[in-house]
Amino acid sequence: MIKIGMIGLDTSHVIAFTKLLNERQVLGGEIIAAFPGGSKNMEFSSLRVEGFTKEIREQGIKIVQSLEDVAEVCDAILLESVDGRVHLEQFSKIAAFRKPTFIDKPFATTSEDAREIFRLSEQFGTPVMSCSALRYSEGLTDALNHDGAVYGVDCFGPLAMEPTHGLFWYGIHTVEMLYRMLGPGCEKVTVTKNDNHDLIVGEWKDGRIGSVRGNRKGNSSFGALIHREKGTQYVDINADKKPYYASLLEEIIQFFKTGKSPINDWETLEITRFLEAANESRETGLMVRL
């Protein structure tokens, strides 16, 4: 049984993950300790950390006083802080402990921070993995088993905005879905927006086109159209029988065991750059090269 510590109790993920692991719905690991953290300059974090900390404590999890305290007592770490801007600072304090670390989405909010996290990972030999749970949706995973090369993907999902993160806030979910199907290699990004919707279009170097439609009005479910030569496949995430949090945790437990992320570092870096470029295009209305 892998002893897991959590850092950042300001997201609903900490409640969901603790329930799935400690009630043995996902096998192989157990949450044993947590550090609340929280970002005072981000209301979505500061207003929720106390409530989630109380819930975690009531589930019998030891609440410790520092990030380092978490790293000292556990075998692996879930870095859950909802504010992606603090992930580099937090990881820099625990990297030397060499505990496999899952960094919840968004991995970082700038390419510079993302590169530095991976530099620290390499320097200390500390394995790192990061993604949205939507990447491992049952429907998307099943779709990968179909025959035929994927030459285009159109993803959609809700796109709530947070001023400190822009598209990193909720766009990360649909962009992770996009990259699960197309992989890295995007060359340029263009965003069209209005009050109700954003449309992000990425053009890959080999000619493939992938799009993300973010909705703030109307449809609030996640899904995708996957285009192959012999037809187009519709993936409805709501139709998944298995919760995508459970699918993600199974991948994380395997990562904790092996120390090898199922996602190439370069892909995670490109996803960060894709969203960074999309934020720029969203402001300027211009095409931005990655």
N, C-alpha and C positions, 0 to 999 in steps of 0.2 A: 504494500500500500504506500503510494507516494504521499508524503506529507507536504501539503501545499499552503503557501502563505499568500495573502491578498494585500495589495497596496491600492488605496483609493476607494473609499466606501461612499461614492457619490453618484452611483449609477445603479439602475435596477438589475444590471447584469450580475452584481455580487449576490443578490438574493436568489436569482434564478440558478446561478452556477453552484451556490452552496447547497441548494435543495437537491439538484440533480446528482451532485457528487456525494454528499453526506447521507442522503437517503438511498444511496446505491442504485439510482436509476441509470447512472453512468459509472462503470466500475474502473477501479485502478488508482483512485486518488481520493484524498480527504482534506478539506479545508481545516487547518488547525489554528491559524493565527491571522490577524489582520491589523493593518494600520490605517486609520480613517483618512488622513490627508485632507483634500479639499482645496479649492481655489477661491480665495476671498473676493477676487475681482471678477467672478463669473457666477451670477445668481443661480444658474441651473445646477451648479456644484454646491455653492455655499448654503443654499436653502434646503439641500437634501441630505447632506453628509450626516447630520445629527440623527435623523430618522433612520437611515439605513444602518448606521453604526449601532443604534439601539436594537434593531432587528437582528443583526449579526450576533451581538452579544447575547441576546435571548436564546439564540440557537446553540449556545455553548462554546462559541468561538472566542479564543483569548484575544483581547484587544491590547496591542502593544504600543509603545511610545514613539517608535521611530521606524523608518524604512529598514535600517540596519538590523533592528531587532527581529523583523520579519525574516530577513535573509539568513540570520544566524540559526533560527530554529526549524527551517523548512528545507525540503529537498528541491523544491521548484516554486516559481512565483507567477502569480497572475497579477500583472500591473494593470489595474482597472480604471485608473483615474480618468474621468470623463473629459477632462480638459487636455487635449492633445498637445497643447503648448508646453506642458510641464513634463512630458515623458522623457525628454533628454536629461533634464536636471535630475529626475528621480532615478532613471536608469544609471546615471553616472555614479550615484551613491551606492548602488548594489552590484554593479558589474564585477567588481573585484571578488565577490563571493562565489562567482562561477556557477550560479544556480540557473538552470534553464528557465527562461523568462518569456511568457506570452504577454505581449503588449497589445492591449485591446485597441480597437479603432478609435480615432485615426492614429496610425503609427506615429506620425508627426504632422505638423502643419506647415513645414517648410522643407525643401529638399536639403538645405544645409543641416538642419537638425537630424533628418533621416540618415544622411551620410555619416554624421558624427556618432549616432547610435550604433551603426554597423561597424564603425572604426573601433569603438570601445568593445563591442562584441568580439571582434577579431583580436584586439590587444589582450584581453583577459581570457579568451577562450570560453566566453559565456554565450551559449546558444540562444538565439532570439527568433521568435515567430510572431507574426501579426496579421490579422485579417478581420473582416466582418463575418459574422455567422452566416450571412446570406450566401457566401462563397460555397458553403457545404450543404446548402439546401438539398434535400432528397431529390427533388425534381431536376435540379441542375446536374446533380451527380448522375442520375439515370440518363439524362439527355446526352452526356458525354459518351455513353455506351452505344449510341446509335451510329450506324455506318454513314460515311460521307464526310468530306471535309467541310468545316464551317467557314463560309466566306462572308458572313455578316451577322450581326446580332443587334437587336433593338430591345433595350431593357426599359422598364418603367417602375416607378415606386414613389412613395410620398417624399417630399423634399421640404421639410421644415428647415428654417434658416436660423442660425445663431450668429450674432454680429461678430463675435471673436473668431469664428471658424469659416464662415461662408459655406462653400460647397463641401468642405471637409466634414461638416456636421452630419448631414444625412445623405449627401451625395456619395459618400464612401460605400454605402451598401450596394447601390446599383452599379457603381464603378467596379467593385469587387466581382459582382456577377459578370460584368462585361469581360473582365480580364480572365476569369475562370474559363471562359469560352474562347477568347481570341488570343490570350497570352500577350507578352510584351511585344513592342515593335511599333507603337503609335508614333506618328511623326508630327501631327499638328491637331489642334483642337479649336473649335468655334462654338460659342454659346449664344443662343437667342433666348431672351427672357421677357416676361411681363409680370404683373402682380401675381398671377395664378399659376404660371408654369415656367420651367426652364427646359430648354432642349440643348443637350451637349452632344456634339458630333465630333468623333475622332476618326482621323484617316490614318490607316496603317501603311507602313512602307511598301508592303506587297500589294496594295490596292484595296484591301478590305476596309469596310466602313462599319463602325460601331456607334450606336447612339444610346443616350440615356435621356428619358423623359421624366422630369421631376414634377410632381403634381402637388400644388397647395390648394387645389379645388377639385372636387369630383373624386375620381378613383384614388383610394389610399392603400391599395394592395400592391405587392411586389410580383413581377412576372417578367417574361422575356419571349421574344420571337427569335428563333434560331434558324438562319437561312442556310440551306444546303442546296446542291444542284438538283436533287430529286424532290425538293419540297421544303416547306417551312413548318417548323415544330413550335407549338405553343407550350410554354412552361408556366404553370400557375402555382406559385409558391404556397398559396393558401390551401392547395390540395394535398400538400405533404402530410402524410400520416405521422411521421416522426418529427418532433420539434427540431428546428435547425440549431438551437442551442445545444441539444444533445449530440447532434452530428458534429458540431464544432468541438465540443469537449472530448469526444472520442479521438479526434485528430490531435488535440492538445495533449491528451494523456500519452498517446503514441510518441509525440514530440518530446515530452518529458522523459520518456523511457530511453529513447534513442539519442536525443540531443541533436536530431536532424530535422529541420523544418521542411514540411512538404512544399513550401513555397520558396522559390528562388529569391535570394536577396535582391537581385536586379529587378525582379518583377515588383517587389514591394517599393523599391526606390522609384520605379517608373510610375506606379499608381500615385505616389505622393506628388511627383512632378506633373502628372496628368491633372490632378485636382488643383494644383498650384497654378498651372497654365489656364485651366478652366475658370478659376476665380479672376484671373487677369482679363481673359476674354469677356467675362461677364460684366466687368466694369467698363471696358473700352469698346466692346462690340466688334473687335477685330479678331482675326485668326491669330493664334499664338503657337509658335513652334516649341516642341518639347526640347 
